[in-house]
Amino acid sequence: LHFNERHAYHDIYTYGSALVKDPGFYFGFMAHCGPQGLVSTEDAKNRRSLLGPMFSRRAVLELDFTVQLKVWHLAQKWFTSSDSGIQMAMAYRSITTDVITEYCFAESANTLTPGFDHPMKTQYEIDGLLKNPDSLSGTNHETIYHHLLNPKDQAPLSQKTLVDEAFTLVSAGSEAVGGVCTVGTFYALKNRTIYTYRKLLEELCKAWPDKDILMSYVALEKFPYLVRDKQLGHFFLTFIKEALRFSIGVCHPLPRIVRASTEIGGYRIPSGVRIQMLYLAWCELYLIFGNIFRNFKMTLLDTGS
């Protein structure tokens, strides 16, 4: 059964639901031992307890400076480059890949190279961490694999699970945010009345007069055009949320199986039925958008539009 009513979303996907993932669908993923491929409710709960704290607001705020350094590194490459154009899609994915790999392994993939190379070395990274887990202690922030290699009150994770976890985290952490940044930049430049004059650049310059001073995630959160415009008195769709809305997300419904007769979207669904419907890294989005638009005046090049 396919649902298109928004009220059904929480009945199907909210934590605590009695529904389970459809193994026929999720076992098709290459990294089926990663978090997305776990069909057991108990296994998913245990994995969530390991990873959840690493994506809390407190943990993300500790990564603020790490993200800023990546964005600054990219900005310096642009300032010193003689090229008239740049592949923004690859540039954004280089930033996000370097951030998530450093957060996972305490070692950045360093993809901010002249060609924005994106090597996937998850097996190599995991083998290195298993041989030398102390390498995770060389950063000024926590790392995801410090928790995965030392699961509290849980059995140790297998090498296969650790590799699948790395593949899922790196893929999701780089592609999702990189895609949103690319889409947001394209539409901001396409509609220059929004980008240059009316809102975004005007607000950034006013609140951030000296662009050589780093602006934190917490400070950027308060920008009216990047967050909610409280003066309007209603929910204001923001630039970042619009970029999220236009970008490519999950392109296939995520099926669940009804274990016992339950009500979804106002309908009584019997057990055994498969149901589904179509449905981030806020710190990175704020810092990347804020820094890029504040430091560079850009135009679209060879987009055919």
Salt bridges, closest charged atoms under 4 A:
ASP22 OD2 - ARG274 NE 2.84
GLU62 OE2 - ARG58 NH1 2.92
GLU102 OE1 - LYS70 NZ 3.00
GLU102 OE2 - HIS141 NE2 3.49
GLU142 OE1 - ARG58 NH2 3.43
GLU142 OE2 - HIS147 NE2 3.05
ASP164 OD1 - LYS160 NZ 3.19
GLU165 OE1 - ARG47 NH1 2.56
GLU175 OE1 - ARG93 NE 3.07
GLU221 OE1 - ARG57 NH2 2.74
GLU242 OE1 - ARG245 NE 2.86
